[in-house]
Amino acid sequence: MREKYLWMAIAVLTALTLGQACYIYEETAAANESSDPSPLKPEPGKAAYSQKAADAQWDEFRKWRGRIQGKLDSGAPLLEPDFDAYFDDRYFAGSPEPFAEMERVRRRMAGLVGGREMPLFESYWDKWFEQRMRMGRFATETVRAGTEIVITIKVPGLEAGTADVNITADRIKVSFTARSSPGKTRPDPVVMRESSRRYIKMLPVPYDADAATGKTEVTGELVKIEFQAKKSGR
């Protein structure tokens, strides 16, 4: 009889232990999900960046992450619109430091997809980043003179009337169509084959520039964006 009660006591203790373990696991999983560091989490002191904005941006990130993972799982390629869908005007308006945060987003996503899909994601990211963020053959210069800050972009083969510049508080979006000439197709006579391509480039507003003062001028193959420097205290 005593042995029977002993086995019953052991069974009860085992059940309690398993129950506690499950509870701890569930609590830990819930905590990890709720405290999963957002790639857009503001630094301490960024008072203007509200918790509501942070939560909304994190929710958008999780939705985007799911769509990206779904395409990778299905073997479908990631195209520029797949990245543009997240890094849109809402992202730039909702993130306190959008360009600095991009690298955190990349690292976060690469870690989440993991395994054999990580290098695949990285290659798609690099291709998109090259197209959207790097100026490549479009030489870009920023000059400060007195209270003026001028960004000059040289666009070889810029097609007239195609350049469009949109400026917000945090970013400059430059869209244009440029012609390219791959070279001679025959030695004699000279035949040049040209092709045109539409580009969209994203640049940060200079840290010391007043975004509201941005003005644009297009002359030939030059795109000039002029700002007034921020006044002291702004």
Contacts in CASP RR format, 6 or more apart in sequence:
PFRMAT RR
TARGET T0000
AUTHOR 0000-0000-0000
METHOD contacts of the structure
MODEL  1
MREKYLWMAIAVLTALTLGQACYIYEETAAANESSDPSPLKPEPGKAAYS
QKAADAQWDEFRKWRGRIQGKLDSGAPLLEPDFDAYFDDRYFAGSPEPFA
EMERVRRRMAGLVGGREMPLFESYWDKWFEQRMRMGRFATETVRAGTEIV
ITIKVPGLEAGTADVNITADRIKVSFTARSSPGKTRPDPVVMRESSRRYI
KMLPVPYDADAATGKTEVTGELVKIEFQAKKSGR
38 54 0 8 1.000
38 57 0 8 1.000
38 58 0 8 1.000
38 61 0 8 1.000
39 61 0 8 1.000
39 101 0 8 1.000
39 104 0 8 1.000
39 105 0 8 1.000
39 107 0 8 1.000
39 108 0 8 1.000
40 54 0 8 1.000
40 57 0 8 1.000
40 58 0 8 1.000
40 61 0 8 1.000
40 94 0 8 1.000
40 95 0 8 1.000
40 96 0 8 1.000
40 101 0 8 1.000
40 104 0 8 1.000
40 105 0 8 1.000
41 54 0 8 1.000
41 58 0 8 1.000
42 49 0 8 1.000
42 54 0 8 1.000
42 96 0 8 1.000
43 96 0 8 1.000
43 97 0 8 1.000
46 96 0 8 1.000
48 96 0 8 1.000
49 94 0 8 1.000
49 96 0 8 1.000
53 94 0 8 1.000
56 94 0 8 1.000
57 90 0 8 1.000
57 91 0 8 1.000
57 94 0 8 1.000
57 95 0 8 1.000
60 86 0 8 1.000
60 90 0 8 1.000
60 91 0 8 1.000
61 86 0 8 1.000
61 105 0 8 1.000
64 85 0 8 1.000
64 86 0 8 1.000
65 109 0 8 1.000
65 112 0 8 1.000
67 82 0 8 1.000
67 85 0 8 1.000
68 78 0 8 1.000
68 82 0 8 1.000
68 109 0 8 1.000
68 113 0 8 1.000
68 121 0 8 1.000
69 112 0 8 1.000
69 113 0 8 1.000
70 76 0 8 1.000
71 77 0 8 1.000
71 78 0 8 1.000
71 82 0 8 1.000
72 78 0 8 1.000
72 113 0 8 1.000
72 117 0 8 1.000
72 120 0 8 1.000
72 121 0 8 1.000
73 117 0 8 1.000
77 124 0 8 1.000
78 121 0 8 1.000
78 124 0 8 1.000
78 125 0 8 1.000
78 128 0 8 1.000
80 128 0 8 1.000
80 131 0 8 1.000
80 132 0 8 1.000
82 124 0 8 1.000
83 124 0 8 1.000
83 125 0 8 1.000
83 128 0 8 1.000
83 132 0 8 1.000
84 132 0 8 1.000
87 102 0 8 1.000
87 132 0 8 1.000
87 202 0 8 1.000
89 168 0 8 1.000
91 98 0 8 1.000
92 98 0 8 1.000
92 168 0 8 1.000
92 170 0 8 1.000
92 171 0 8 1.000
93 168 0 8 1.000
93 169 0 8 1.000
93 170 0 8 1.000
95 101 0 8 1.000
95 170 0 8 1.000
98 170 0 8 1.000
98 171 0 8 1.000
98 204 0 8 1.000
99 133 0 8 1.000
99 171 0 8 1.000
99 204 0 8 1.000
102 129 0 8 1.000
102 133 0 8 1.000
106 122 0 8 1.000
106 125 0 8 1.000
109 121 0 8 1.000
109 125 0 8 1.000
110 118 0 8 1.000
110 121 0 8 1.000
110 122 0 8 1.000
110 125 0 8 1.000
111 118 0 8 1.000
113 120 0 8 1.000
113 121 0 8 1.000
130 136 0 8 1.000
131 199 0 8 1.000
131 200 0 8 1.000
132 200 0 8 1.000
132 201 0 8 1.000
132 202 0 8 1.000
133 201 0 8 1.000
133 202 0 8 1.000
135 153 0 8 1.000
135 201 0 8 1.000
137 156 0 8 1.000
138 153 0 8 1.000
138 154 0 8 1.000
138 155 0 8 1.000
138 156 0 8 1.000
138 178 0 8 1.000
138 199 0 8 1.000
138 201 0 8 1.000
139 153 0 8 1.000
139 154 0 8 1.000
140 151 0 8 1.000
140 152 0 8 1.000
140 153 0 8 1.000
140 154 0 8 1.000
140 203 0 8 1.000
141 151 0 8 1.000
141 152 0 8 1.000
142 149 0 8 1.000
142 150 0 8 1.000
142 151 0 8 1.000
142 152 0 8 1.000
142 206 0 8 1.000
143 149 0 8 1.000
143 150 0 8 1.000
143 152 0 8 1.000
144 150 0 8 1.000
144 208 0 8 1.000
144 229 0 8 1.000
146 229 0 8 1.000
147 228 0 8 1.000
147 229 0 8 1.000
148 226 0 8 1.000
148 227 0 8 1.000
148 228 0 8 1.000
148 229 0 8 1.000
149 206 0 8 1.000
149 208 0 8 1.000
149 209 0 8 1.000
149 226 0 8 1.000
149 227 0 8 1.000
149 228 0 8 1.000
149 229 0 8 1.000
150 224 0 8 1.000
150 225 0 8 1.000
150 226 0 8 1.000
150 227 0 8 1.000
151 172 0 8 1.000
151 203 0 8 1.000
151 206 0 8 1.000
151 224 0 8 1.000
151 225 0 8 1.000
151 226 0 8 1.000
151 227 0 8 1.000
152 222 0 8 1.000
152 223 0 8 1.000
152 224 0 8 1.000
152 225 0 8 1.000
153 174 0 8 1.000
153 222 0 8 1.000
153 223 0 8 1.000
153 224 0 8 1.000
153 225 0 8 1.000
154 221 0 8 1.000
154 222 0 8 1.000
155 163 0 8 1.000
155 176 0 8 1.000
155 178 0 8 1.000
155 221 0 8 1.000
155 222 0 8 1.000
155 223 0 8 1.000
156 178 0 8 1.000
156 180 0 8 1.000
156 221 0 8 1.000
157 178 0 8 1.000
157 179 0 8 1.000
157 180 0 8 1.000
157 221 0 8 1.000
158 176 0 8 1.000
158 177 0 8 1.000
158 178 0 8 1.000
158 218 0 8 1.000
158 220 0 8 1.000
158 221 0 8 1.000
158 223 0 8 1.000
159 176 0 8 1.000
159 177 0 8 1.000
159 178 0 8 1.000
159 179 0 8 1.000
159 196 0 8 1.000
160 220 0 8 1.000
161 218 0 8 1.000
162 175 0 8 1.000
162 176 0 8 1.000
162 177 0 8 1.000
162 198 0 8 1.000
163 174 0 8 1.000
163 175 0 8 1.000
163 176 0 8 1.000
163 218 0 8 1.000
163 223 0 8 1.000
164 174 0 8 1.000
164 175 0 8 1.000
164 176 0 8 1.000
165 172 0 8 1.000
165 173 0 8 1.000
165 174 0 8 1.000
165 175 0 8 1.000
165 216 0 8 1.000
165 223 0 8 1.000
165 225 0 8 1.000
166 172 0 8 1.000
166 173 0 8 1.000
166 175 0 8 1.000
167 173 0 8 1.000
167 205 0 8 1.000
167 211 0 8 1.000
167 214 0 8 1.000
167 225 0 8 1.000
168 205 0 8 1.000
168 211 0 8 1.000
169 205 0 8 1.000
169 211 0 8 1.000
169 212 0 8 1.000
170 204 0 8 1.000
170 205 0 8 1.000
170 211 0 8 1.000
171 202 0 8 1.000
171 203 0 8 1.000
171 204 0 8 1.000
171 205 0 8 1.000
172 202 0 8 1.000
172 203 0 8 1.000
172 204 0 8 1.000
172 205 0 8 1.000
172 225 0 8 1.000
173 200 0 8 1.000
173 201 0 8 1.000
173 202 0 8 1.000
173 203 0 8 1.000
174 199 0 8 1.000
174 200 0 8 1.000
174 201 0 8 1.000
174 202 0 8 1.000
174 203 0 8 1.000
174 223 0 8 1.000
174 225 0 8 1.000
175 198 0 8 1.000
175 199 0 8 1.000
175 200 0 8 1.000
175 201 0 8 1.000
176 198 0 8 1.000
176 199 0 8 1.000
176 223 0 8 1.000
177 196 0 8 1.000
177 197 0 8 1.000
177 198 0 8 1.000
177 199 0 8 1.000
178 196 0 8 1.000
178 197 0 8 1.000
178 199 0 8 1.000
179 194 0 8 1.000
179 195 0 8 1.000
179 196 0 8 1.000
180 194 0 8 1.000
180 195 0 8 1.000
180 196 0 8 1.000
180 197 0 8 1.000
181 192 0 8 1.000
181 193 0 8 1.000
181 194 0 8 1.000
182 193 0 8 1.000
182 195 0 8 1.000
183 192 0 8 1.000
183 193 0 8 1.000
184 190 0 8 1.000
184 191 0 8 1.000
184 192 0 8 1.000
185 191 0 8 1.000
185 192 0 8 1.000
185 193 0 8 1.000
205 211 0 8 1.000
205 227 0 8 1.000
206 227 0 8 1.000
208 229 0 8 1.000
208 230 0 8 1.000
209 227 0 8 1.000
209 228 0 8 1.000
209 229 0 8 1.000
209 230 0 8 1.000
210 227 0 8 1.000
210 228 0 8 1.000
210 229 0 8 1.000
210 230 0 8 1.000
210 231 0 8 1.000
210 234 0 8 1.000
211 227 0 8 1.000
213 226 0 8 1.000
213 227 0 8 1.000
213 228 0 8 1.000
214 225 0 8 1.000
214 226 0 8 1.000
214 227 0 8 1.000
214 228 0 8 1.000
215 225 0 8 1.000
215 226 0 8 1.000
215 227 0 8 1.000
216 223 0 8 1.000
216 224 0 8 1.000
216 225 0 8 1.000
216 226 0 8 1.000
217 223 0 8 1.000
217 224 0 8 1.000
217 226 0 8 1.000
218 224 0 8 1.000
END
